[in-house]
């Protein structure tokens, strides 16, 4: 009898857990699932909804993405395992997916990484050369090069005053755009633990959004103290992309359109750019 009731108790617990998980998932009218962060004691999960998708050139190994004055800019890298890739900066036509390259650096020497625009200048990082490039934002003419002490260059964004770069560690570095010297370094932490492999960056509404390399997460970072305030789980979007495009690589690329108040995300060698509505996007008090 004791064994019987013990088994029934285990079954009841399993049923309760399944029902409880099912109740915490609320399906929205568009079919997406909003995750209730009350089911976890970890970092809050930020809800989002895929509003639209646009074609994207799946030959592009995306390293940087941003929108300025309604134009979407993308930077690409050129890994040796994909010999047809190039390290370029160009514009994306969302309607057609056409990529119009404006700048190219020698893939035999440089691996293009993150990009940002500030004060009518376009800034580009490279992977392991500890070297960046500055271009005129209109003519795309190279103006000068610059060096940085970080061992690697990964993501780049701007808060409107400084450049902010990631280097694959848990650190973010603020750089003076005039002197190109580091202003400060801030460690990104999630619940008190350093969060490394911070990749592509986007600054929106006084917060930093970052891809975490080789994960399906975009984290929301407080630029004042480096704390992760929340994260978006893009697993469903990644799964959809892999179903349509099995050659797709990891999630990478975040752009925020200040006019439309929308996020756009993509990945390396993805066939689509996704437009996200993000109810959690608020300026930090």
C-alpha positions as CSV (number, residue, x, y, z in Angstrom):
1,X,0.0,0.0,0.0
2,X,2.8,2.4,0.9
3,X,4.5,1.8,-2.5
4,X,1.2,2.3,-4.3
5,X,0.5,5.7,-2.6
6,X,4.1,6.7,-3.1
7,X,3.8,6.1,-6.9
8,X,0.5,8.0,-7.0
9,X,2.1,10.9,-5.1
10,X,4.9,11.0,-7.7
11,X,2.3,11.0,-10.6
12,X,0.4,13.8,-8.9
13,X,3.5,15.9,-8.5
14,X,4.4,15.5,-12.2
15,X,0.8,16.4,-13.3
16,X,0.9,19.4,-11.1
17,X,4.2,20.6,-12.5
18,X,3.1,20.1,-16.1
19,X,-0.2,21.9,-15.5
20,X,1.5,24.7,-13.6
21,X,4.0,25.2,-16.5
22,X,1.2,25.2,-19.0
23,X,-0.7,27.8,-17.0
24,X,2.3,30.2,-16.9
25,X,2.5,30.3,-20.7
26,X,0.0,32.7,-22.2
27,X,-0.5,32.5,-26.0
28,X,-1.0,35.9,-27.6
29,X,-3.4,36.5,-30.5
30,X,-0.5,36.4,-33.0
31,X,0.4,32.9,-31.8
32,X,3.5,33.9,-29.8
33,X,4.0,32.8,-26.2
34,X,4.6,35.4,-23.6
35,X,6.7,33.9,-20.8
36,X,5.8,34.8,-17.2
37,X,9.0,35.5,-15.3
38,X,7.3,34.6,-12.1
39,X,8.0,30.9,-12.8
40,X,11.7,31.4,-12.3
41,X,13.9,32.9,-9.6
42,X,16.5,33.8,-12.2
43,X,16.9,36.8,-14.4
44,X,13.5,38.1,-15.6
45,X,12.5,36.9,-19.1
46,X,11.4,39.8,-21.2
47,X,8.5,39.2,-23.5
48,X,8.6,40.1,-27.2
49,X,6.4,39.5,-30.3
50,X,7.6,38.9,-33.9
51,X,5.7,41.5,-35.9
52,X,7.3,40.9,-39.3
53,X,10.2,39.4,-41.1
54,X,12.2,40.6,-44.1
55,X,14.6,38.8,-46.5
56,X,18.3,38.8,-45.6
57,X,21.3,37.8,-47.7
58,X,22.2,34.4,-46.1
59,X,25.8,34.7,-47.4
60,X,26.5,37.5,-44.9
61,X,28.3,36.6,-41.7
62,X,26.7,39.3,-39.6
63,X,28.9,41.0,-37.0
64,X,27.3,44.4,-36.6
65,X,23.9,46.0,-37.2
66,X,22.3,49.4,-36.6
67,X,19.7,51.8,-38.0
68,X,20.3,55.5,-38.5
69,X,17.9,57.9,-40.2
70,X,15.8,55.0,-41.5
71,X,18.8,53.2,-43.1
72,X,20.0,49.8,-41.9
73,X,23.7,49.3,-41.8
74,X,25.4,45.9,-41.5
75,X,29.0,44.8,-41.0
76,X,30.2,41.4,-41.9
77,X,33.1,39.1,-41.0
78,X,35.0,36.6,-43.2
79,X,35.8,33.3,-41.4
80,X,38.3,31.0,-43.2
81,X,35.8,28.2,-43.1
82,X,33.5,30.2,-45.3
83,X,35.8,31.3,-48.1
84,X,33.2,33.2,-50.0
85,X,32.5,35.6,-47.1
86,X,33.9,39.2,-47.0
87,X,34.6,41.8,-44.3
88,X,32.3,44.6,-45.5
89,X,30.1,47.4,-44.3
90,X,26.9,48.1,-46.3
91,X,23.3,49.0,-46.4
92,X,20.4,46.6,-46.3
93,X,17.2,47.0,-48.3
94,X,14.6,45.4,-46.1
95,X,12.1,45.0,-48.9
96,X,14.4,43.0,-51.1
97,X,17.1,41.8,-48.7
98,X,19.7,43.2,-51.1
99,X,23.0,44.2,-49.4
100,X,24.8,47.1,-51.0
101,X,28.5,47.1,-49.8
102,X,30.1,50.5,-49.3
103,X,33.3,49.5,-47.5
104,X,35.5,46.4,-47.7
105,X,38.7,45.6,-45.7
106,X,41.1,42.9,-46.7
107,X,39.9,39.6,-45.4
108,X,43.4,38.2,-45.5
109,X,44.4,40.7,-42.8
110,X,41.3,41.8,-41.0
111,X,38.1,40.2,-39.8
112,X,35.4,42.9,-39.7
113,X,33.4,43.2,-36.4
114,X,31.0,45.7,-34.8
115,X,30.1,49.1,-36.2
116,X,28.6,52.3,-34.8
117,X,27.9,55.8,-36.1
118,X,28.6,59.0,-34.1
119,X,29.1,62.6,-35.1
120,X,28.8,61.8,-38.8
121,X,31.6,59.2,-38.6
122,X,31.4,55.5,-39.0
123,X,33.5,53.4,-36.6
124,X,34.5,49.8,-37.2
125,X,36.3,47.2,-35.0
126,X,38.3,44.3,-36.1
127,X,38.6,40.9,-34.4
128,X,42.2,40.3,-33.4
129,X,44.2,43.1,-34.9
130,X,43.5,45.5,-32.0
131,X,42.7,48.0,-34.7
132,X,39.7,50.0,-35.7
133,X,38.8,52.2,-38.7
134,X,37.0,55.5,-38.9
135,X,35.1,56.5,-42.1
136,X,33.2,59.5,-43.2
137,X,29.5,58.6,-42.8
138,X,28.5,60.0,-46.2
139,X,31.3,59.4,-48.5
140,X,32.6,56.2,-46.7
141,X,36.1,57.5,-47.2
142,X,38.5,56.1,-44.6
143,X,39.6,59.0,-42.4
144,X,42.0,57.3,-40.0
145,X,42.8,54.1,-38.0
146,X,42.9,53.7,-34.3
147,X,44.2,51.2,-31.8
148,X,42.6,49.8,-28.7
149,X,44.1,47.8,-25.8
150,X,41.4,45.1,-25.7
151,X,42.7,41.8,-27.0
152,X,39.8,41.5,-29.3
153,X,37.1,43.6,-30.9
154,X,33.5,42.3,-30.9
155,X,30.5,44.6,-30.6
156,X,30.2,48.3,-30.9
157,X,27.5,50.9,-30.1
158,X,27.1,54.4,-28.9
159,X,25.2,56.3,-26.2
160,X,25.4,59.5,-28.3
161,X,28.5,60.7,-26.5
162,X,30.9,57.8,-26.3
163,X,31.6,54.6,-28.2
164,X,30.9,51.4,-26.2
165,X,32.7,48.2,-27.2
166,X,32.6,44.5,-26.2
167,X,35.6,42.2,-26.5
168,X,34.2,38.7,-25.8
169,X,34.8,38.9,-22.1
170,X,32.3,40.3,-19.5
171,X,33.7,43.8,-19.9
172,X,32.3,46.8,-21.8
173,X,34.7,49.6,-22.6
174,X,33.6,53.3,-23.1
175,X,35.8,55.1,-25.6
176,X,36.2,58.8,-26.2
177,X,35.3,59.3,-29.9
178,X,37.8,62.2,-30.2
179,X,40.8,61.0,-28.4
180,X,39.9,57.3,-29.0
181,X,41.2,56.6,-25.5
182,X,39.3,54.4,-23.0
183,X,37.1,56.3,-20.5
184,X,36.0,53.4,-18.3
185,X,35.5,49.7,-18.2
186,X,32.4,48.1,-16.7
187,X,31.9,44.4,-16.0
188,X,28.5,42.9,-17.0
189,X,27.1,40.7,-14.2
190,X,24.0,38.5,-14.1
191,X,22.8,38.0,-10.5
192,X,26.3,38.9,-9.2
193,X,28.2,36.6,-11.6
194,X,30.3,37.9,-14.5
195,X,28.6,37.3,-17.8
196,X,31.2,36.7,-20.5
197,X,31.0,36.4,-24.3
198,X,29.1,39.7,-24.6
199,X,28.9,40.2,-28.4
200,X,26.9,42.6,-30.7
201,X,25.6,45.7,-28.9
202,X,22.7,48.2,-29.2
203,X,21.9,51.2,-27.1
204,X,18.2,52.0,-26.7
205,X,16.4,54.1,-24.1
206,X,19.3,54.4,-21.8
207,X,19.9,50.7,-21.7
208,X,22.4,48.4,-23.5
209,X,21.1,45.3,-25.4
210,X,23.6,42.6,-26.2
211,X,23.8,39.2,-27.9
212,X,25.6,36.6,-25.8
213,X,27.7,34.6,-28.1
214,X,26.5,31.1,-28.9
215,X,23.3,31.5,-26.9
216,X,19.8,32.4,-27.9
217,X,19.7,35.3,-25.5
218,X,19.7,39.0,-25.8
219,X,20.4,40.6,-22.4
220,X,19.3,44.0,-21.2
221,X,22.1,45.8,-19.3
222,X,22.1,48.8,-17.0
223,X,25.0,51.0,-18.3
224,X,25.4,52.5,-14.8
225,X,26.5,49.4,-13.0
226,X,26.7,46.6,-15.6
227,X,23.8,44.5,-14.1
228,X,21.7,42.4,-16.4
229,X,18.1,43.6,-15.8
230,X,16.4,41.0,-18.0
231,X,16.8,38.9,-21.1
232,X,14.9,37.8,-24.2
233,X,14.9,34.2,-25.1
234,X,15.0,34.0,-28.9
235,X,15.0,30.2,-29.1
236,X,11.7,30.2,-31.0
237,X,13.0,32.6,-33.6
238,X,16.3,30.6,-33.9
239,X,14.3,27.4,-34.4
240,X,12.2,28.9,-37.1
241,X,15.3,30.2,-38.9
242,X,17.0,26.8,-38.7
243,X,13.9,25.1,-40.1
244,X,13.9,27.4,-43.1
245,X,17.7,27.7,-43.4
246,X,19.7,24.8,-41.9
247,X,23.0,26.5,-42.7
248,X,22.2,29.5,-40.4
249,X,24.8,30.2,-37.8
250,X,24.3,31.8,-34.4
251,X,22.0,34.6,-33.5
252,X,23.9,38.0,-33.9
253,X,22.8,41.5,-34.8
254,X,20.5,43.9,-33.0
255,X,19.2,47.2,-34.4
256,X,16.7,49.6,-32.8
257,X,14.7,52.0,-34.9
258,X,14.0,55.1,-32.8
259,X,11.3,56.3,-35.2
260,X,9.3,53.1,-35.3
261,X,10.2,52.0,-31.8
262,X,11.0,48.5,-33.0
263,X,13.9,46.1,-32.6
264,X,15.3,44.2,-35.6
265,X,17.4,41.1,-35.1
266,X,19.2,38.6,-37.3
267,X,22.1,36.2,-37.2
268,X,25.1,35.1,-39.1
269,X,24.2,33.7,-42.5
270,X,20.5,34.1,-41.7
271,X,17.9,34.3,-44.5
272,X,15.7,36.8,-42.5
273,X,15.7,39.9,-40.4
274,X,13.0,39.8,-37.8
275,X,11.0,42.9,-36.5
276,X,10.2,42.6,-32.8
277,X,7.7,44.5,-30.7
278,X,9.2,44.6,-27.2
279,X,6.7,45.8,-24.5
280,X,9.5,45.8,-22.0
281,X,11.4,48.6,-23.7
282,X,11.4,51.5,-21.3
283,X,13.8,54.2,-20.4
284,X,15.4,53.3,-17.1
285,X,14.5,55.7,-14.3
